[in-house]
Amino acid sequence: MYVKKITPSLNCGLDLVGEVLYGKWKIRILWFINEGHLRPSELQRKIPDVTRRVLNVQLKELEDHEMVTKTIYPVMPPKVEYELTEFGKTLIPLIRSIGLWGDEHQERLRRVILKHNEPSSANTGEHRPNLRISV
């Protein structure tokens, strides 16, 4: 299992929120789980770019941070579902606000993100693919 090499500074609210939400897919995971109980395969269909391993790691971290609960049903094959905790539900208005901000500024954000991802003369020749934004 992955263990962080640097102990995070937990001295302010931003550090704490960053520790809980740090991860490329966590905000989307929380958003989709807010729609109702979801199995990992359903989440993967909703977020096709995430690998199964990364999805499982980020779900485990969200569970450890008490944002989601995991229910394992005693059937064969095993059935697992995730749902938001009451604590996790408190993040949904913030995620909604961030999404609305992104919608409001999407043209500018797209422009600066695509510009940032363009190959430059200072680049080592390594081309990074353009970031695909879905809002």
PEWO-V189339 format. One line per field, one symbol per residue. burial: 1 if it has 16 or more other ideal C-beta (glycine too) atoms within 10 Angstrom, else 0. A space follows every 50 residues. Layout:
burial: ???
//
This chain:
burial: 00000000000000000001100011011111110001000111001001 00001001101100101100000000000011010001001000100000 00000000100000000000000000000000000
//
